[in-house]
Amino acid sequence: MFGNASGRNIRAKWIGWAGWISLLLAGACRWSPRESNTCTVLVRVGDEVLCRKDIPASVYRQMHGQDSVLAVKKYIDRWVTEHVFLYYARQNVDTARINRLAEDYRNSLLSEFYETELRGTLSDSIRIGRDELQAFYERHKQNFPAEDTLIRWRYVIMNDSFKDRYKVMRWFRGGKPEDTEKIEEQYKNLLAVKLDSSQWIPFSEARKIMPFLQLRKPYGRKYPYRITKSRESRVYLVDIFDAVYPGDILPYDYIEPQLRMLLKQKKWKNSLQALRQKMRYEAEKQKIVKYE
């Protein structure tokens, strides 16, 4: 193939560009740790260099022959294009401004990381009592309007063929502790049971369970919502005994976790501010701060 002058020229050109890439690929698996610390320069762009060891093995892994050579050449081409652009950027952009921005960002990260460490230490010392939390709620409850309708309810769902369904209906309507215990004894024979009515839930979630539910004002303890509904071979016993509508003040029990988080965050900020002032006092006392 390379028997004539033209062939020799082609061969020389091939060796000139791709030969060293082939050597790179052939020797990649034979580099020792000592060799990996040296740099065999492949190309320079200004003061930046690309070393042979900088070519990731993933570029040519599972490739053979010219395919691997072309993959490495493509990587080098991308590297050169990117670093030529960076070279001219350094010549034309105010690097002092970039350095200032980088320093500002570094200082911001330092403060953020240090604050995160302090948060763990200071948060352990923050205690919030129930009386304090309720007092905070009373002062700020106007800031917590409901956006959706919330309810507190209890229910039982059972097959209409269940032989003791009328007993369960009577116990459910009774609502006494002993009636609740009797329903709980039938738990395995019922399709769904919710007898703990302390939890507030969005009315939209309740309607996912029972789409037939309707709720209109006026409503509250004076206007209880109790129904017995037969549908799709099932009997639904429902007791909605409390509701909050959009615009109403959210009940304390519903937003207690949120209130605790808000109050803890407020205390944390106050503690951090006090710590900052203490740090400044100590720094000035130890002459770390010097006014000229």
C-alpha positions as CSV (number, residue, x, y, z in Angstrom):
1,M,0.0,0.0,0.0
2,F,2.9,2.4,0.8
3,G,5.2,1.2,-2.0
4,N,5.4,4.4,-4.0
5,A,6.3,8.0,-3.1
6,S,2.6,9.0,-2.7
7,G,2.2,6.1,-0.3
8,R,5.2,7.2,1.7
9,N,3.8,10.7,2.0
10,I,0.5,9.4,3.2
11,R,2.3,7.1,5.6
12,A,4.5,10.0,7.0
13,K,1.4,12.2,7.4
14,W,-0.5,9.4,9.2
15,I,2.4,8.9,11.6
16,G,2.8,12.7,12.1
17,W,-0.8,13.1,13.5
18,A,-2.2,9.7,14.4
19,G,0.9,7.7,15.1
20,W,1.5,9.2,18.5
21,I,-2.2,8.8,19.3
22,S,-1.9,5.1,18.5
23,L,1.2,4.9,20.8
24,L,-0.9,6.7,23.4
25,L,-3.6,4.1,23.2
26,A,-1.2,1.2,23.1
27,G,0.7,2.4,26.1
28,A,-2.3,3.5,28.2
29,C,-2.5,0.3,30.1
30,R,1.2,0.1,30.7
31,W,1.7,3.4,32.5
32,S,3.2,3.1,36.0
33,P,2.3,5.3,38.9
34,R,5.6,7.1,38.5
35,E,4.9,7.8,34.8
36,S,1.4,9.1,35.6
37,N,3.0,11.9,37.6
38,T,4.9,13.2,34.5
39,C,3.4,15.1,31.6
40,T,4.0,14.1,28.0
41,V,2.7,17.2,26.3
42,L,0.3,16.7,23.4
43,V,-0.7,20.2,22.6
44,R,-0.3,23.7,24.1
45,V,-2.6,26.7,24.0
46,G,-0.8,29.7,25.6
47,D,0.2,28.5,29.1
48,E,-2.3,25.7,29.1
49,V,-1.1,22.1,28.2
50,L,-2.9,18.9,27.5
51,C,-0.8,15.9,28.7
52,R,-1.1,12.4,27.5
53,K,-2.3,11.2,30.9
54,D,-5.1,13.8,30.7
55,I,-6.9,11.8,28.0
56,P,-9.6,9.8,29.9
57,A,-9.5,6.1,29.1
58,S,-13.3,6.2,28.6
59,V,-12.7,8.2,25.4
60,Y,-11.3,5.2,23.6
61,R,-12.4,2.2,25.8
62,Q,-13.7,-0.8,23.8
63,M,-12.6,0.8,20.5
64,H,-10.0,-0.5,18.1
65,G,-7.8,0.7,15.3
66,Q,-8.8,3.9,13.6
67,D,-12.0,4.3,15.6
68,S,-10.0,4.8,18.8
69,V,-7.6,7.2,17.0
70,L,-10.4,9.3,15.7
71,A,-12.1,9.4,19.2
72,V,-8.9,10.7,20.8
73,K,-8.4,13.2,18.0
74,K,-12.0,14.4,18.5
75,Y,-11.3,14.9,22.2
76,I,-8.1,16.9,21.5
77,D,-10.0,19.0,19.0
78,R,-12.7,19.9,21.6
79,W,-10.0,20.7,24.2
80,V,-8.1,23.0,21.8
81,T,-11.3,24.8,20.7
82,E,-12.4,25.3,24.3
83,H,-9.0,26.6,25.5
84,V,-8.4,28.9,22.5
85,F,-11.7,30.5,23.4
86,L,-10.6,30.8,27.1
87,Y,-7.2,32.2,25.9
88,Y,-8.9,35.1,24.1
89,A,-11.4,35.5,27.0
90,R,-8.5,36.1,29.4
91,Q,-7.1,38.7,27.0
92,N,-10.3,40.7,26.7
93,V,-12.2,40.3,30.0
94,D,-11.4,42.2,33.2
95,T,-10.1,39.2,35.3
96,A,-9.7,41.5,38.3
97,R,-13.5,41.8,38.4
98,I,-13.8,38.0,38.1
99,N,-11.4,37.5,40.9
100,R,-13.5,39.9,43.1
101,L,-16.6,38.0,42.2
102,A,-14.9,34.6,42.9
103,E,-13.7,35.9,46.3
104,D,-17.2,37.2,47.2
105,Y,-18.6,33.7,46.3
106,R,-15.9,32.0,48.3
107,N,-16.7,34.2,51.3
108,S,-20.4,33.5,50.9
109,L,-19.7,29.7,50.9
110,L,-17.5,30.0,54.0
111,S,-20.3,31.9,55.9
112,E,-22.9,29.4,54.7
113,F,-20.9,26.4,55.7
114,Y,-20.0,27.9,59.1
115,E,-23.6,28.9,59.7
116,T,-24.7,25.3,59.0
117,E,-22.3,24.0,61.5
118,L,-23.4,26.5,64.1
119,R,-27.0,25.7,63.4
120,G,-26.6,22.1,64.6
121,T,-24.9,23.3,67.8
122,L,-27.3,26.1,68.6
123,S,-30.5,24.2,67.6
124,D,-29.9,21.6,70.3
125,S,-30.1,24.3,72.9
126,I,-33.4,25.8,71.6
127,R,-36.4,24.6,73.6
128,I,-40.0,25.6,72.8
129,G,-42.7,24.9,75.4
130,R,-46.4,24.3,74.6
131,D,-47.5,27.4,76.4
132,E,-45.0,29.5,74.5
133,L,-46.2,28.0,71.2
134,Q,-49.9,28.6,72.0
135,A,-49.1,32.2,73.0
136,F,-47.2,32.7,69.7
137,Y,-50.3,31.3,67.8
138,E,-52.7,33.7,69.6
139,R,-50.5,36.7,68.6
140,H,-50.1,35.7,65.0
141,K,-53.1,33.5,64.1
142,Q,-54.5,36.1,61.8
143,N,-51.5,35.4,59.5
144,F,-52.6,31.8,59.0
145,P,-55.8,31.8,56.9
146,A,-57.0,28.5,55.5
147,E,-56.6,28.1,51.7
148,D,-58.7,24.9,51.5
149,T,-61.5,23.3,53.3
150,L,-60.3,21.1,56.2
151,I,-62.4,18.6,58.1
152,R,-62.1,16.2,61.1
153,W,-64.1,13.1,60.6
154,R,-64.5,9.4,61.3
155,Y,-66.0,6.7,59.1
156,V,-66.7,3.0,58.6
157,I,-67.0,1.3,55.2
158,M,-68.4,-2.3,55.1
159,N,-70.1,-4.6,52.6
160,D,-73.9,-4.4,52.6
161,S,-73.9,-8.2,53.0
162,F,-72.1,-8.0,56.3
163,K,-74.4,-9.8,58.8
164,D,-73.7,-7.5,61.7
165,R,-73.9,-4.2,59.8
166,Y,-76.9,-2.9,61.8
167,K,-75.0,-3.4,65.0
168,V,-72.0,-1.5,63.6
169,M,-74.4,1.3,62.5
170,R,-75.8,1.5,66.0
171,W,-72.4,1.5,67.6
172,F,-71.1,4.1,65.2
173,R,-73.9,6.5,65.9
174,G,-73.5,6.0,69.6
175,G,-70.0,7.2,69.5
176,K,-69.2,6.1,73.1
177,P,-65.9,4.6,74.0
178,E,-67.5,1.2,74.6
179,D,-69.2,1.5,71.2
180,T,-65.8,2.3,69.5
181,E,-64.3,-0.8,71.2
182,K,-67.1,-3.0,69.7
183,I,-66.4,-1.6,66.2
184,E,-62.7,-2.3,66.6
185,E,-63.4,-5.9,67.5
186,Q,-65.1,-6.2,64.0
187,Y,-62.1,-4.5,62.3
188,K,-61.1,-7.5,60.2
189,N,-64.6,-7.9,58.9
190,L,-64.8,-4.3,57.7
191,L,-63.5,-2.7,54.5
192,A,-62.1,0.5,56.1
193,V,-62.3,2.1,59.6
194,K,-61.2,5.5,60.8
195,L,-62.3,6.1,64.4
196,D,-59.6,8.6,65.5
197,S,-61.1,12.0,64.6
198,S,-58.3,14.2,66.0
199,Q,-56.5,14.7,62.7
200,W,-57.4,17.5,60.3
201,I,-57.3,16.6,56.6
202,P,-58.2,18.5,53.4
203,F,-61.8,17.9,52.3
204,S,-60.5,17.1,48.8
205,E,-58.7,14.1,50.3
206,A,-61.9,12.9,51.9
207,R,-63.7,13.1,48.6
208,K,-61.1,10.9,47.0
209,I,-62.4,8.2,49.4
210,M,-66.0,9.2,49.1
211,P,-66.8,11.3,46.1
212,F,-70.5,11.7,47.1
213,L,-69.6,13.9,50.1
214,Q,-71.0,17.5,50.0
215,L,-70.2,20.2,52.5
216,R,-71.7,23.7,52.7
217,K,-71.9,26.6,55.2
218,P,-73.0,27.1,57.8
219,Y,-71.1,24.3,59.4
220,G,-69.4,23.3,62.7
221,R,-70.3,21.5,65.8
222,K,-73.8,23.0,65.8
223,Y,-74.4,21.6,62.3
224,P,-73.1,18.0,62.3
225,Y,-72.7,16.1,59.1
226,R,-73.7,12.5,59.6
227,I,-74.8,10.2,56.9
228,T,-75.4,6.5,56.1
229,K,-74.8,5.9,52.4
230,S,-75.3,2.7,50.4
231,R,-73.4,2.6,47.2
232,E,-71.8,-0.1,45.0
233,S,-72.8,-2.9,47.4
234,R,-71.1,-1.0,50.2
235,V,-72.4,0.9,53.3
236,Y,-70.7,4.1,54.3
237,L,-71.0,5.5,57.8
238,V,-69.7,9.1,58.0
239,D,-69.4,11.6,60.8
240,I,-67.8,14.9,60.0
241,F,-67.9,16.9,63.2
242,D,-65.7,19.9,62.5
243,A,-64.7,21.9,59.4
244,V,-62.6,25.0,58.5
245,Y,-63.4,26.9,55.3
246,P,-61.1,29.0,53.0
247,G,-60.4,32.3,54.7
248,D,-61.0,30.9,58.2
249,I,-58.1,30.9,60.7
250,L,-56.3,27.6,60.6
251,P,-56.8,25.6,63.9
252,Y,-53.9,25.4,66.3
253,D,-53.7,21.6,66.1
254,Y,-53.4,21.7,62.3
255,I,-50.5,24.2,62.1
256,E,-48.7,23.3,65.4
257,P,-45.7,21.7,63.5
258,Q,-45.4,24.8,61.2
259,L,-45.6,27.1,64.2
260,R,-42.9,25.2,66.0
261,M,-40.7,25.4,63.0
262,L,-41.3,29.2,62.6
263,L,-40.7,29.9,66.2
264,K,-37.5,27.8,66.3
265,Q,-36.3,29.6,63.2
266,K,-36.9,32.9,64.9
267,K,-35.0,31.8,68.0
268,W,-32.2,30.5,65.8
269,K,-31.8,33.8,64.1
270,N,-31.8,35.6,67.4
271,S,-29.2,33.2,68.8
272,L,-27.0,33.6,65.7
273,Q,-27.2,37.4,65.9
274,A,-26.2,37.3,69.6
275,L,-23.3,34.9,68.7
276,R,-22.1,37.3,66.0
277,Q,-22.1,40.2,68.4
278,K,-20.2,38.1,70.9
279,M,-17.6,37.1,68.3
280,R,-17.1,40.8,67.4
281,Y,-16.6,41.7,71.0
282,E,-14.0,38.9,71.5
283,A,-12.2,39.9,68.3
284,E,-12.0,43.5,69.3
285,K,-10.9,42.5,72.8
286,Q,-8.1,40.3,71.4
287,K,-7.0,43.1,68.9
288,I,-8.0,41.0,65.9
289,V,-10.0,44.1,64.8
290,K,-7.8,47.1,64.5
291,Y,-9.2,50.5,63.6
292,E,-6.7,52.7,61.7
